[in-house]
């Protein structure tokens, strides 16, 4: 089973940018899509983005144009570039592949 580890979260002011990483172990990483989710305080976890093995991407409507996900199959890593951050983007961000989940990384947007 793939092990996933997120990193790159932190504190940022509105309008700022962050790049999250999701590093995976295992040889099957490149064969499956990777999903990004987020969970804001007091809310349910929601899907944010997906990138397929061939790098086809899909995004939640509310983040289109501000988030971009990419993958480096040689490094077994997926990235989530977050631009023009808003306070409502504050959440724990998780990556997921099949049944595997990372531990999450906290993103806090404050003014």
ABEGO torsion letter per residue (X at the ends): XBBBBBBGBEBBBBGBBBBBBBBBBEAAAAABBBBBBBBBBGBBBBBABBBBAAGBBBBBAAABGABBBBBBAAAGBBBBBBBGBBAAABBBBBBBBEABBBAEBBBBBBX
